[in-house]
C-alpha cells in the first residue's frame, strides 16, 4: 500500500535519511531507492510517496516517487 510523507532528514555523505510519517515512527530510506526510481536530486522537505518493505526485520521505504520538491 502506497503512503505519503515528507523527507525529514537526509545525509548525502552517508546516503540515507528518514521520511516523516503521520501518526507513526519515521521510516528509513536509502540512497539506492532514490537511484532505482531515477531521482537525481534529493532535498529535505520533499514530499514523497513510497511503499513500506521489510529489510532484515526493519521497515524501509521503497518504490519512491516525488510528489513535490520545495524551492
C-alpha positions in Angstrom: 0.0 0.0 0.0 1.4 3.4 -1.1 1.9 6.0 1.6 3.0 9.6 1.6 5.4 11.5 3.8 8.0 14.3 3.9 11.8 13.8 3.8 12.7 14.9 7.4 16.4 14.2 7.2 18.9 13.2 4.6 22.7 12.7 4.8 24.2 13.0 1.3 27.6 11.7 2.5 26.3 8.5 4.2 23.4 8.0 1.7 20.4 7.6 3.9 17.6 9.5 5.5 14.3 9.4 7.2 10.8 10.1 6.0 8.4 11.6 8.5 5.0 9.9 8.7 1.8 11.0 10.3 0.9 9.0 13.4 3.8 6.7 13.1 7.6 6.5 13.5 9.8 7.9 10.8 10.9 5.4 8.2 14.4 4.7 6.9 15.2 5.4 3.2 18.5 4.5 1.5 20.1 6.3 -1.5 19.7 3.2 -3.6 15.9 3.6 -3.5 16.2 7.1 -4.9 18.6 5.8 -7.6 16.2 2.9 -8.5 13.4 5.5 -9.0 15.6 7.8 -11.2 15.6 10.6 -8.6 18.8 12.5 -9.0 18.3 15.4 -6.6 17.4 14.7 -3.0 16.4 17.6 -0.8 15.0 17.7 2.7 11.3 18.6 3.0 10.4 17.0 -0.4 7.1 15.2 -0.3 7.3 11.5 -1.4 5.1 8.5 -2.0 6.6 5.2 -1.0 5.8 1.6 -0.1 6.9 0.1 3.2 9.0 -3.1 2.8 10.9 -5.3 5.3 14.7 -5.4 5.3 16.1 -7.7 7.9 13.1 -7.2 10.2 13.1 -3.4 9.9 10.7 -1.3 7.9 12.2 0.6 5.0 10.8 2.9 2.2 10.9 1.5 -1.4 9.3 2.4 -4.7 9.8 6.1 -4.0 8.2 8.8 -6.2 8.4 12.6 -5.8 5.1 14.4 -5.2 6.6 17.9 -4.5 10.1 19.4 -4.2 10.4 22.6 -2.2 12.0 25.5 -4.0 
